[in-house]
Amino acid sequence: MCNDRGKFLMSDRELNSLSRMMAGTLRHFPERFDLAMDERGWVNLFDMVDAFRDARDDLHWLRPRHISAIVESDEKGRYEIDDEMIRATYAHSVDVNLDLPTHDIPGSLYYPATEAEADPLLEGGIKATDRRYVHLSKTYKNAWEAGSGKADSPTILEVDVRAAEKDGVKIMHAASTVYLCDEVAPKYLRRAPTEEITDDEKKAMLARTRPERPERRERREGDERPEGDAPRGGEAEGGKEGPAPAADAPEGAAKRKGKGKKAGEEE
């Protein structure tokens, strides 16, 4: 409407790029932007916005309200804002000591594994590897979806939460379907009874964990390349959530790149 105050809308490309920068910075490499993170994982929101704008000319428009909008609209609850501070709620590779809620934890939680991993985990327990904490899922289906990024048919392990809590194991509620703990001993684990997941449900889950890239017609010898279609290198792997990037940033990572992922984006 005329004379009404306009609203800035982010494009899908801008939203995806900014979301990757947030994830990388708040989970893995705050030092890439010279940002101070306290032991609870908090970073100053205004400092982060300034750092992003300084690193990327194409983010000159960025304001704290854009970050707040991403946080408030994120159904997974990956981030938390408290006054002028922001943090990721899970998936850290940096050493943090999160102080998340520990009440109203479900009696059972779930962990996805490949079939080859299942027996060793049942014998040796679950320990954090590339992340600071072990990540558990709220339901069997949540765990199946989480594991479907690397296994066509994940094996789901069930955690006896009440027995673990009785023995003093601290389990935190990090996000809508994500729970964290330092480790899970074998005595609290068993193979979860199989729950039915329909083909349609599996298809929807795989679409989220393994998004397909648009198919491109192979250019035959002698074909004209469309104007402005520059040659591109190999496509990055899509869909799978692989290991978290190392906390140490590669030399020169904060500089703008001409192609591929831009400065500060999570790999």
MARZAKOL-247947 format. One record per residue: chain; residue number from 1; x, y, z of N, C-alpha, C in turn; residue in one letter. Coordinates in pm, 1 decimal. Each point is the difference from the previous one (the first is absolute). Layout:
BEGIN
  kette   nr       n.u       n.v       n.w      ca.u      ca.v      ca.w       c.u       c.v       c.w  rest
      A  NUM         X         Y         Z         X         Y         Z         X         Y         Z     A
...
***
This chain:
BEGIN
  kette   nr       n.u       n.v       n.w      ca.u      ca.v      ca.w       c.u       c.v       c.w  rest
      A    1      84.7    -119.0       0.0     -84.7     119.0       0.0      87.9     123.4       0.0     M
      A    2     -46.3     104.6     -66.6      76.6     124.2      -5.1      11.1      60.2     139.6     C
      A    3     114.5      56.6      27.8      30.5      67.8     127.1      13.1     -96.0     118.0     N
      A    4     -23.6    -131.6     -23.3      23.7     -97.0     107.3     148.3     -32.7       5.3     D
      A    5      47.1     -34.0     117.3     139.4     -37.9      15.7      24.1    -134.9     -67.0     R
      A    6     102.0      -7.4     -83.9      30.1    -123.4     -70.7      65.6    -103.1      90.5     G
      A    7      -7.0    -125.9     -40.9      63.6    -109.3      73.0     100.6     -68.0     -91.1     K
      A    8     117.8     -28.4      53.3     103.8     -65.1     -78.5     -18.3    -150.5       7.4     F
      A    9     -11.3     -63.8    -115.4     -15.9    -143.9      -6.1     126.8     -62.8     -55.3     L
      A   10      45.7    -107.3      63.2     118.2     -69.1     -48.8     -39.5     -99.2    -108.2     M
      A   11      82.4     -10.7    -101.6     -21.2    -102.3    -100.6      39.1    -135.4      58.9     S
      A   12     -40.2    -109.0     -66.6      38.7    -133.3      46.0     151.5     -14.2       4.0     D
      A   13      67.1      55.7    -101.1     146.1      -8.6      -4.8      62.0      73.0     118.2     R
      A   14     -48.4     119.9      29.1      53.9      76.7     112.5     -29.5     -69.6     132.5     E
      A   15    -120.2     -53.8      13.9     -37.3     -68.8     123.1      86.7    -123.4      21.5     L
      A   16      21.4     -77.8    -105.3      81.7    -120.4      10.6     144.5      34.8      35.2     N
      A   17      54.4     100.8     -65.6     138.3      40.2      26.0      16.8      51.3     142.5     S
      A   18     -92.8      84.6      44.1       9.0      55.1     134.8     -18.9    -108.4     105.7     L
      A   19     -90.1     -94.8     -26.3     -21.4    -110.0      94.4     126.1     -84.1      15.5     S
      A   20      70.7     -22.5    -110.9     125.4     -75.2       6.5     106.0      75.6      79.8     R
      A   21       5.2     130.3     -18.3      96.2      79.7      75.8     -30.0      -6.4     149.0     M
      A   22    -127.4      10.7      35.5     -38.9      -7.1     140.7      38.1    -135.7      59.6     M
      A   23     -33.0    -107.9     -72.2      30.4    -133.4      50.8     149.9     -18.7      19.2     A
      A   24      77.8      39.9     -99.1     144.2     -15.7       9.7      59.6      80.0     114.4     G
      A   25     -46.2     124.6      13.5      54.9      89.1     102.3     -39.0     -42.9     140.5     T
      A   26    -126.3     -33.5      20.1     -49.8     -27.0     134.6      23.4    -144.0      46.1     L
      A   27      37.4     -87.9     -94.7      25.5    -139.2      37.7     146.6     -38.9      -9.1     R
      A   28      73.5      61.5     -91.9     131.2     -53.7     -33.9     115.9      98.5       0.8     H
      A   29     -16.2     119.7     -51.5     118.2      86.3     -14.5     -29.4     148.3      23.8     F
      A   30     -34.5      38.2     123.8     -21.3     142.7      28.7     125.1      83.6     -24.0     P
      A   31     116.6     -63.5      15.4     124.9      75.1     -17.3      22.3      42.0    -144.2     E
      A   32     -69.1     -63.6     -92.9      15.0      38.0    -140.4     -39.6     146.0     -20.1     R
      A   33     -89.9      49.5      84.0     -43.8     139.1      -8.6      45.3      80.9     121.5     F
      A   34      99.6     -51.8      71.1      51.2      68.1     119.8    -110.3      26.5     101.9     D
      A   35     -89.3     -96.7      16.5    -109.3      14.9      95.1      31.2     -76.9     128.3     L
      A   36     -35.0      60.6     112.1      21.6     -63.7     129.8    -123.2     -83.7      35.4     A
      A   37      21.1    -128.3      29.4    -107.5     -88.8      43.5      27.2     -40.6     143.7     M
      A   38     -99.7      16.1      87.4      22.6     -39.8     138.9     -20.8    -150.0      15.9     D
      A   39      21.2     -51.0     120.4      -2.9    -144.3      21.1    -138.0     -60.2     -21.4     E
      A   40    -103.7      82.3       2.1    -136.0     -47.2     -23.4     -40.2       8.1    -147.0     R
      A   41      91.3      44.9     -83.5     -26.6       5.6    -143.0     -55.9     131.2     -49.7     G
      A   42      -7.4     101.5      85.4     -61.0     127.5     -38.7      98.7      90.0     -73.3     W
      A   43     -50.3      67.6    -103.6      75.2      99.0     -77.3     -85.3     125.7      -8.1     V
      A   44      63.3     116.4       1.7     -75.8     124.9     -10.9     -60.7      13.1    -139.0     N
      A   45    -131.3      15.9      -5.7     -72.4       5.6    -126.6      46.0     117.2     -86.4     L
      A   46      17.9     117.7      60.7      37.6     118.2     -76.7     142.3     -12.9     -54.5     F
      A   47      89.0     -59.7      80.2     135.5     -23.3     -47.9      -0.1     -97.8    -117.3     D
      A   48     -85.4    -102.3       6.1      -6.7     -98.2    -107.8     -49.8      64.2    -128.9     M
      A   49    -102.8      81.5      10.8     -53.2      69.2    -118.9     107.6      89.9     -61.5     V
      A   50      69.9      76.3      83.6     106.3      87.6     -51.3     108.9     -82.0     -68.4     D
      A   51      34.4    -113.3      59.2     105.5     -84.2     -56.8     -41.7     -57.0    -135.3     A
      A   52    -123.7     -44.7     -11.0     -49.5     -52.8    -126.7       1.0     108.0    -107.8     F
      A   53     -43.0     118.6      35.8      -3.9     110.7     -98.0     140.8      40.1     -43.1     R
      A   54      93.9      -1.5      93.4     137.9      34.5     -34.7      62.6    -105.1     -91.7     D
      A   55     -37.6    -125.2      20.2      60.7    -108.2     -77.3     -59.7     -14.9    -138.8     A
      A   56    -125.4      40.8     -16.1     -70.1     -23.9    -125.5     -67.5     127.2     -49.0     R
      A   57      47.3      54.4    -110.0     -59.1     121.8     -56.0    -147.1     -19.7     -35.0     D
      A   58     -38.0    -122.8     -37.9    -137.7     -24.1     -40.3     -95.6      -8.5     119.0     D
      A   59      52.5      12.5     122.2     -85.8       2.0     118.9      -5.5     139.3      62.9     L
      A   60      20.1     102.2     -81.2       0.5     138.0      51.3    -134.6      38.0      62.4     H
      A   61    -106.8     -70.2     -40.4    -134.9      28.8      47.2     -32.9     -64.7     134.6     W
      A   62      85.7     -89.8      46.3     -31.5     -83.2     115.5     -16.0      81.9     128.4     L
      A   63    -105.9     -31.2      75.1     -26.6      62.6     129.0     -35.8    -109.9     100.3     R
      A   64      10.0      27.3     130.7     -36.9    -101.0      99.8    -140.6     -55.5     -18.3     P
      A   65     -90.9      80.8     -50.6    -137.7     -47.8     -16.4      -9.7    -114.7    -101.0     R
      A   66      91.6      -3.3     -96.6      -1.9    -109.5     -96.5      41.5    -131.7      67.5     H
      A   67      98.6       9.2      88.2      40.7    -119.6      75.4    -113.2     -44.6      91.6     I
      A   68     -64.1      95.8      66.2    -111.4     -33.3      89.2    -112.2     -69.5     -75.2     S
      A   69     -25.9      45.1    -122.1    -106.9     -61.2     -80.3      32.3    -144.9     -32.6     A
      A   70     126.8     -27.7     -30.1      40.7    -138.1     -28.1     -18.1     -86.6     123.2     I
      A   71      40.7      51.5     115.7     -11.4     -76.3     124.7    -146.6     -27.5      33.7     V
      A   72     -83.1     103.0     -11.0    -140.4     -14.2      39.9     -78.7     -91.1     -94.3     E
      A   73      42.2      -8.6    -124.9     -74.0     -81.3     -97.4      56.8    -140.6     -16.4     S
      A   74     105.3     -30.9      74.7      64.1    -131.1     -12.5     -77.2    -103.5      81.0     D
      A   75     -68.8     -89.6     -68.5     -82.0     -99.6      68.2      82.2     -99.1      81.5     E
      A   76     125.3     -20.1     -36.8      84.2     -95.7      72.0      56.5      56.4     129.4     K
      A   77      -7.0     130.8      18.3      52.4      60.5     122.0     150.4      -6.5      10.9     G
      A   78      68.9      23.8    -112.8     145.8     -14.4      -2.9      74.3     112.8      70.0     R
      A   79     -68.6     111.9      24.6      67.3     116.6      58.0     -85.3      59.1     112.2     Y
      A   80      66.2      79.9      81.3     -66.5      63.9     113.6      56.7     140.7      14.7     E
      A   81     -88.3      97.6      21.9      42.0     137.7      22.3     -44.7      41.8     139.0     I
      A   82      91.5      61.1      74.3     -29.8      52.7     132.9      57.2     141.1       6.5     D
      A   83     -89.5      97.7      -8.9      40.6     140.5      -1.9      91.5      25.4    -120.4     D
      A   84     126.1      33.6      22.6      91.4      29.1    -110.5      90.9    -117.8     -33.6     E
      A   85     -29.7    -117.2      55.7      84.9    -116.5     -20.9     -73.7    -107.6     -80.2     M
      A   86      76.8     -76.7     -77.1     -55.7    -107.7     -81.3      89.6    -123.5      12.1     I
      A   87     -61.3    -118.5      -9.0      78.8    -123.1       0.6     -74.8    -109.1     -77.3     R
      A   88      75.4     -99.2     -42.9     -59.8    -121.8     -53.5     -36.8     -88.7     117.6     A
      A   89    -106.1     -77.6     -15.1     -44.3     -84.2     110.4      55.8    -142.2      -8.2     T
      A   90      56.1     -37.3    -115.0      58.7    -134.3     -12.5      93.6      -4.8    -119.7     Y
      A   91      65.3    -114.3     -17.9      90.6     -28.5    -113.1     133.3      72.9       8.6     A
      A   92      44.5      33.8     119.9     129.1      66.6      15.6     117.4     -97.1     -17.5     H
      A   93     103.4      49.3     -66.6     127.6     -70.8       3.7      97.8      73.8      90.8     S
      A   94     -25.0     128.0      27.0      82.5      74.1      95.2     -34.1     -46.1     141.3     V
      A   95      92.0      20.7      91.4     -17.5     -45.6     137.3     -86.1      99.7      77.0     D
      A   96    -126.0     -34.7      20.3     -91.9      84.0      76.4     -58.3     -82.3     113.4     V
      A   97     -56.0      69.4      97.2     -65.9     -64.8     113.6    -140.5      57.3       8.5     N
      A   98     -90.6     -57.9     -75.7    -134.4      55.9     -12.7     -80.7     -17.7     127.4     L
      A   99     -84.6      98.8      27.2     -87.8      -3.3     117.8    -145.4      -0.8     -47.6     D
      A  100     -38.6    -108.6     -61.6    -133.7     -13.8     -56.5     -92.8     -70.5      98.9     L
      A  101    -131.8       8.4     -20.5     -95.5     -61.8      94.3      20.5    -150.2      15.1     P
      A  102     -18.0     -48.5     121.5      15.2    -142.9      28.3    -128.8     -61.0      56.0     T
      A  103    -110.0      74.5      -1.0    -126.5     -52.1      52.3     -88.9     -48.2    -114.4     H
      A  104     -96.9     -81.4      35.1     -99.3     -52.1     -95.3      65.0     -72.5    -117.9     D
      A  105     102.9     -78.2      27.3      63.9     -80.7    -104.6     -82.2    -127.9     -18.5     I
      A  106     -29.8     -40.9    -122.3     -76.9    -124.2     -20.8      68.8    -121.3      62.0     P
      A  107     -76.9    -102.0      29.9      55.3    -120.5      62.9      91.2     -79.2     -91.4     G
      A  108     -19.2      12.8    -130.4      85.8     -65.9     -98.2      42.2     101.2    -105.1     S
      A  109     125.5      -8.2     -41.2      50.5      78.7    -111.4      65.8     -97.1     -97.9     L
      A  110      35.1      49.9    -118.8      40.7     -91.3    -106.4     124.2      50.9     -72.2     Y
      A  111      74.6     -96.8     -51.9     125.8      32.4     -68.4      10.4     -85.0    -126.8     Y
      A  112      28.3      63.1    -116.1      10.1     -75.8    -124.9     141.8     -50.9     -23.9     P
      A  113       8.7    -118.0     -57.9     130.2     -57.8     -33.7     -15.6     -81.6    -127.8     A
      A  114     111.4     -25.4     -64.0      -2.4     -98.1    -107.7      -1.7    -138.2      64.6     T
      A  115     -35.2    -100.9     -75.8      -2.6    -135.9      55.0     138.6     -42.0      47.5     E
      A  116     103.4      43.7     -71.0     137.0     -34.9      39.1      40.6      67.4     130.3     A
      A  117     -57.9     115.9      29.5      34.7      73.0     121.7     -75.9     -50.3     121.9     E
      A  118    -115.4     -59.7     -21.0     -92.3     -28.0     109.6      61.7     -87.5     109.8     A
      A  119      54.2    -114.5     -34.2      54.0     -89.2     102.5     117.6      61.4      75.6     D
      A  120      96.7      63.3     -67.7     107.1      65.9      75.7     -52.3     106.7      95.9     P
      A  121    -104.6      73.0     -39.0     -56.5     101.8      89.0     -70.3     -65.2     119.0     L
      A  122     -70.3    -107.8     -24.5     -67.4     -71.2     109.3     100.6     -57.5      98.3     L
      A  123     117.9     -35.2     -48.4     104.2     -55.9      86.2      85.1     107.5      68.3     E
      A  124      26.5     108.7     -72.0      91.3     101.2      53.5     -63.6     131.2      39.8     G
      A  125    -128.6      16.7     -32.1     -66.9     125.4      32.6      17.6     103.4    -109.3     G
      A  126     -70.5     110.7      15.3       4.5     110.0     -98.3      83.2     113.0      58.4     I
      A  127     100.7      41.1     -73.4      85.5     110.9      41.8       1.7     105.4    -109.0     K
      A  128      16.7     124.4      40.6       7.7     108.9     -96.8     128.9     -14.6     -80.6     A
      A  129      -8.3      21.7    -128.5     118.4     -10.4     -86.7      33.0     136.5     -59.6     T
      A  130     -70.0      36.2    -107.5      29.9     127.7     -64.1     -79.3     115.2      59.7     D
      A  131     -80.8     -28.8      99.9     -77.3     104.2      66.4      29.6      -1.2     149.6     R
      A  132     -31.7     110.5      65.0      26.6      12.4     143.3     -87.2     -96.0      81.0     R
      A  133    -123.9     -21.1     -42.7     -93.5     -84.2      74.1     -54.3    -112.2     -88.6     Y
      A  134     -47.5    -105.9      66.0     -79.7    -101.1     -68.7    -138.0      60.0     -25.2     V
      A  135     -50.7     -17.5    -122.4    -130.1      54.2     -37.5    -102.2    -113.0      -7.0     H
      A  136    -107.3      13.5      75.0    -107.1     -99.0       4.5    -129.1      60.6     -55.6     L
      A  137     -85.7     -85.1     -52.2    -124.2      46.1     -60.8    -120.1     -29.8      89.8     S
      A  138    -103.6      81.2     -14.6    -118.3     -10.8      84.9     -80.3    -126.1     -27.9     K
      A  139     -11.8     -35.7    -127.3     -82.5    -115.3     -37.2      77.6     -93.1     -92.8     T
      A  140     -54.7    -117.9     -17.3      57.2     -98.2     -92.5       8.4      59.5    -140.0     Y
      A  141    -106.5      64.8     -44.1      -3.1      56.2    -134.9      98.4     116.3     -14.8     K
      A  142      13.4      81.5     104.8      99.6     107.6      -4.4     139.7     -57.9     -19.1     N
      A  143      29.0    -108.9      71.2     131.4     -63.8     -11.4      19.2     -61.1    -138.4     A
      A  144    -104.6     -62.1     -53.4       9.4     -59.4    -133.4      31.7     107.6    -103.1     W
      A  145     -66.8     113.9      12.0      28.4     110.1     -93.7     142.1      51.1      17.7     E
      A  146      43.8      16.6     124.3     136.1      47.9      25.5     103.4     -94.2     -58.6     A
      A  147     -27.3    -129.9       6.5      96.0     -97.5     -50.5     -10.1     -28.4    -147.4     G
      A  148    -108.8      43.7     -63.0     -20.8     -32.1    -141.3      93.8      75.1     -92.4     S
      A  149      71.0      98.7      54.6      97.2      70.8     -83.3     118.2     -87.1     -38.4     G
      A  150      29.0    -103.2      79.9     115.9     -85.5     -30.3     -34.2    -147.5     -11.8     K
      A  151    -124.3     -37.6      30.0     -40.0    -140.3     -10.5    -139.2      -7.0     -62.1     A
      A  152     -17.5     -92.6     -94.4    -130.1     -14.8     -64.2    -106.1     -49.3      97.3     D
      A  153      41.7     -81.8      95.8     -93.7     -51.5     100.0      71.0      -1.9     135.2     S
      A  154       1.8     112.8      70.6      74.5       8.6     125.5     -49.4     -99.3     104.9     P
      A  155      93.7     -48.6      79.9     -34.0     -79.9     116.8     -16.0      95.8     117.2     T
      A  156    -110.8     -10.8      72.1     -28.9      96.4     105.8      23.4     -63.3     136.8     I
      A  157      80.4      67.2      81.0      26.2     -43.2     137.0     -83.9      83.8      96.0     L
      A  158     -47.6     -65.7     105.1     -83.3      67.9      99.2      79.7      21.5     128.6     E
      A  159     -14.0     118.7      57.7      69.5      35.8     123.5     -99.4       0.7     115.2     V
      A  160      31.9     -72.5     106.0     -82.9      -1.5     120.9      35.5     124.3      81.9     D
      A  161     -75.4     105.8     -21.2      30.9     129.6      61.2     -14.1      -4.3     151.4     V
      A  162    -105.2     -63.7      48.7     -22.0      -0.1     144.7     113.4     -71.9      73.9     R
      A  163      47.2    -109.8     -53.6     111.6     -70.7      63.1     125.8      85.6      -3.9     A
      A  164      21.3      67.9    -111.1     117.5      85.5     -12.5      -6.2     117.1      97.4     A
      A  165    -116.1      63.5       8.6     -15.5     112.8      92.8      17.7     -45.6     144.8     E
      A  166     -49.7    -118.7      32.8      14.5     -52.2     136.2     146.2     -15.6      37.5     K
      A  167      83.6     -29.6    -100.9     143.3     -15.5      24.5      76.5     131.0     -13.9     D
      A  168     -72.4     109.5     -16.5      64.7     131.1      -2.8      39.5      51.3    -137.3     G
      A  169     -44.9     -66.4    -106.0      30.9      46.8    -134.8     -84.0     123.4     -29.9     V
      A  170      65.2     105.9     -44.7     -68.8     125.3     -31.9     -39.8       0.3    -146.8     K
      A  171    -129.9      13.2     -25.6     -51.8       7.0    -136.2     -71.8     133.4     -16.0     I
      A  172      34.0      73.8    -104.8     -53.7     134.6     -21.1     -90.8       4.1    -121.9     M
      A  173    -101.9      83.6       7.3     -90.7      22.1    -113.3      53.9     117.8     -80.4     H
      A  174      53.0     -28.0    -118.0      66.7     103.0     -79.3     -93.0      68.8     -98.4     A
      A  175     -86.6     -75.5     -65.2     -88.0      54.9    -102.2    -126.2     -83.9      -3.7     A
      A  176     -87.4      27.9     -97.8    -132.0     -64.0      -0.1       7.5    -151.8       8.5     S
      A  177      93.0     -61.7     -72.2       9.6    -146.8       1.4     140.2     -49.3      34.0     T
      A  178      85.4      88.7      50.7     140.5     -33.7      23.7      33.7       8.9     148.8     V
      A  179      68.4    -103.3      50.3      44.3      -5.3     139.2     149.4     -31.5       2.1     Y
      A  180      69.0      50.1     101.3     145.0     -13.0       6.7      43.7     -64.5     130.5     L
      A  181     109.2     -74.7      -6.6      66.5     -50.5     119.8     146.4     -25.6     -33.7     C
      A  182      82.3     -17.6     101.6     143.1     -20.5     -22.7      27.3    -135.0     -64.6     D
      A  183     -66.4    -104.8      49.5      15.2    -133.7     -56.5    -112.5     -88.8      52.5     E
      A  184     -18.1    -114.3     -65.2    -102.0     -95.2      42.6      67.5    -135.0      20.4     V
      A  185      -3.2     -50.5     122.6      62.6    -128.4      30.5     -82.1    -115.3     -58.7     A
      A  186      64.5    -113.3     -27.1     -69.8    -114.1     -60.9    -121.6     -47.8      80.1     P
      A  187       6.4       9.0     131.4    -109.3     -53.8      81.3    -132.0      73.9     -19.0     K
      A  188       4.8     118.8     -61.1    -122.9      74.7     -24.2     -52.6     -19.2    -142.7     Y
      A  189      64.8     -84.2     -77.4     -32.2     -12.4    -142.6     -61.8    -135.0     -33.8     L
      A  190     -85.6       0.8     -99.6     -51.3    -122.0     -61.2     -46.0      36.4    -141.9     R
      A  191     -16.1    -102.0     -80.7     -58.8      23.0    -131.7    -146.5      38.0      20.8     R
      A  192     -41.6     109.4     -61.9    -138.4      43.4      16.7     -94.6     -93.2     -75.5     A
      A  193    -115.2     -30.9      58.3    -100.4     -75.6     -75.0     -33.5      74.8    -129.5     P
      A  194     -11.9     -72.2    -107.8     -25.7      62.7    -129.2    -137.4      66.8      -1.1     T
      A  195      -2.5     122.6     -45.1    -125.1      73.0     -17.7     -25.7      17.5    -149.4     E
      A  196    -122.9     -11.0     -38.1     -33.5       9.7    -142.4      17.4     142.8     -50.7     E
      A  197      69.5      10.7    -109.8      14.3     127.7     -69.7     -45.0     -23.8    -143.5     I
      A  198     -99.9      70.6     -43.4     -54.4     -22.5    -133.7      98.5      46.0    -106.4     T
      A  199     -20.5     -50.0    -120.9      86.4      40.7    -111.2      -8.0     150.1     -24.8     D
      A  200    -118.9      55.8      15.5     -16.0     144.7     -19.4      77.5      77.5     106.0     D
      A  201      -2.2     -48.2     123.9      74.6      66.9     107.0     149.8      -8.2     -27.5     E
      A  202      46.5    -118.2     -43.0     141.7     -15.2     -31.3      41.2      92.1    -114.8     K
      A  203     -83.7       8.8     -99.9      29.1      85.2    -114.1      12.2     146.0      43.4     K
      A  204     -89.9      43.5      87.9       5.4     137.9      49.6     124.9      24.0      83.7     A
      A  205      37.9     -97.7      81.9     120.7      13.2      81.9     124.3       8.8     -87.3     M
      A  206       8.3     -87.8     -98.7     116.9      -0.7     -88.9       9.2     128.1     -81.1     L
      A  207    -114.3      59.1     -32.3       1.3     126.8     -72.7      63.0     109.6      84.2     A
      A  208     -11.9     -12.5     133.2      59.7     100.2      89.0     147.5     -28.5      27.6     R
      A  209      36.0    -128.5      11.1     138.3     -31.9      33.3      88.1     -18.8    -122.1     T
      A  210     -61.7     -27.5    -114.0      75.3     -18.0    -124.4     -66.2      78.1    -113.4     R
      A  211      -5.0     131.1      10.3     -66.1      78.1    -105.2      68.3     -21.1    -133.9     P
      A  212     -79.8     -25.5    -100.7      55.5     -24.0    -133.0      29.5     132.2     -68.9     E
      A  213     110.7       1.2     -72.2      31.9     116.9     -81.7     -73.8     -10.2    -132.9     R
      A  214     -37.7     113.7     -58.4     -65.9      -4.2    -130.2      88.7     -69.6    -102.1     P
      A  215     -60.5     -87.8     -79.3      77.8     -70.2    -101.0      41.8      97.2    -108.9     E
      A  216     123.0     -16.2     -45.9      50.8      85.8    -107.3      24.8     -86.0    -122.5     R
      A  217     -41.8      49.6    -115.7      23.8     -72.6    -124.1     147.7       4.0     -31.6     R
      A  218      57.5    -117.5     -27.2     141.5      -4.3     -34.3      21.0      68.3    -134.3     E
      A  219     100.7      83.6      -5.1      28.2      72.5    -122.7      82.5     -88.4     -92.1     R
      A  220     -55.0     -27.1    -116.3      72.0     -82.1     -95.9     101.2      84.4     -75.7     R
      A  221      98.2     -68.5     -51.9     104.0      68.4     -76.3     -63.8      75.0    -116.3     E
      A  222      30.6     127.2     -10.6     -53.1      82.4    -107.1    -122.8      79.0      39.7     G
      A  223     -61.9     -35.0     116.2    -115.4      77.3      45.6      43.7     139.9      38.5     D
      A  224     -86.8      95.2     -23.4      27.6     136.3      42.3     -31.0      12.6     148.3     E
      A  225      88.7      65.5      71.9     -25.8      25.1     141.5     -87.9     123.6      10.7     R
      A  226    -109.3      -5.4      77.8     -85.0     117.5      15.2      80.8     119.3      47.0     P
      A  227     -39.6     116.2     -47.7      73.3     122.0      33.7       4.5      18.3     150.7     E
      A  228     118.5      25.4      50.7      17.9      23.4     143.1      15.9    -126.9      81.4     G
      A  229      -7.4    -115.7     -64.4      15.1    -126.3      71.9     146.4     -39.4       1.1     D
      A  230      70.4      41.0     102.3     143.8     -26.2       8.8      23.5    -143.1      41.0     A
      A  231     113.8     -58.9     -37.5      31.2    -136.6      42.8       6.9      -8.3     151.5     P
      A  232     -45.1    -112.5      53.8       4.3     -19.0     144.9      73.0    -127.9      34.9     R
      A  233      55.7      -2.0     120.2      70.0    -118.8      46.4     -97.5    -101.8      53.3     G
      A  234      53.0     -98.8      70.7     -83.7    -106.3      54.2     -99.6      52.9     100.8     G
      A  235    -116.9     -59.9       4.1    -103.3      40.5      93.8      35.5     -47.8     139.8     E
      A  236     -27.9      85.9      97.5      20.8     -40.8     139.2    -104.2    -103.6      37.6     A
      A  237      35.7     -87.7      91.0     -93.5    -101.5      44.7    -117.1      66.9      68.2     E
      A  238    -120.4     -38.5     -35.0    -116.4      64.5      58.4     -79.8     -95.7      85.2     G
      A  239     -69.0      56.0      98.5     -94.1     -79.2      77.5      56.1     -60.5     125.4     G
      A  240     110.7     -69.4      -9.8      52.6     -67.3     118.5      58.8     100.3      95.5     K
      A  241     -25.5     -22.6     129.8      63.1      82.1     101.5     124.4     -73.0      45.2     E
      A  242     114.0      42.5     -50.1     124.9     -67.1      30.6      60.5      51.5     127.8     G
      A  243     125.4     -35.5      24.1      68.5      45.5     120.7       7.9     151.0       5.2     P
      A  244      -2.4      53.5     119.9      10.8     144.7      15.8     136.8      46.7     -45.6     A
      A  245       7.2     120.7     -57.8     129.8      52.3     -39.8      90.0      17.1     121.1     P
      A  246     129.8     -11.0     -21.7      94.2      21.6     109.6     -12.6     141.9      51.5     A
      A  247      22.1      17.8     131.2     -14.3     132.8      58.0     106.8      94.6     -50.7     A
      A  248     114.6     -51.8     -38.4     105.4      86.2     -49.9     -27.2      35.6    -144.7     D
      A  249     -12.7     128.4     -27.2     -31.1      43.7    -135.5     124.5      -5.6     -86.1     A
      A  250     -16.1     -37.5    -128.1     114.8       3.0     -88.7      49.5     141.5     -21.7     P
      A  251     127.5      10.4     -28.5      60.7     131.5     -17.8     -71.6      76.5    -109.9     E
      A  252     -36.3     125.1      31.0     -64.6      84.9     -98.9    -147.5     -29.2     -17.3     G
      A  253     -60.7     -74.3      92.5    -139.0     -40.2     -19.7     -95.7     116.5       4.4     A
      A  254      35.1     107.0      69.1     -92.4     110.8      14.3      -3.6      90.6    -121.8     A
      A  255      83.6     -24.4     -97.6      -0.3      81.5    -119.7    -108.7     -47.2     -94.1     K
      A  256     -55.7      92.6     -78.5    -101.9     -36.5     -95.2      57.5     -89.8    -106.9     R
      A  257     -81.3     -98.7     -38.7      40.6     -90.9    -104.5     -78.5      32.5    -125.7     K
      A  258      61.1     -21.9    -113.1     -67.4      30.2    -124.4    -108.9     -99.6     -31.9     G
      A  259      20.4    -128.1      32.1     -97.1    -102.1     -30.8     -14.3     -94.9     117.8     K
      A  260    -103.9     -82.3      -6.1     -19.8     -97.9     105.4     -53.1      66.0     125.2     G
      A  261      24.2     -60.9     117.3     -47.5      55.5     124.1      76.3     126.9      32.1     K
      A  262     -72.7      96.8      50.5      59.4     129.0      32.0      51.7      -0.6     142.5     K
      A  263      63.3     110.1      36.8      68.1       7.9     128.8     -92.6     -35.7     114.3     A
      A  264      45.6     -91.6      85.6     -69.7     -31.2     121.3    -112.7     -98.2     -10.8     G
      A  265     -33.3     -47.6    -119.1    -109.4     -94.6     -12.1      44.7    -137.3      48.7     E
      A  266     -91.5     -69.2      70.7      31.3    -134.7      48.0      11.7     -92.9    -119.6     E
      A  267     103.0     -86.9       7.1      19.9     -94.9    -109.6    -112.0    -101.8      -3.6     E
***
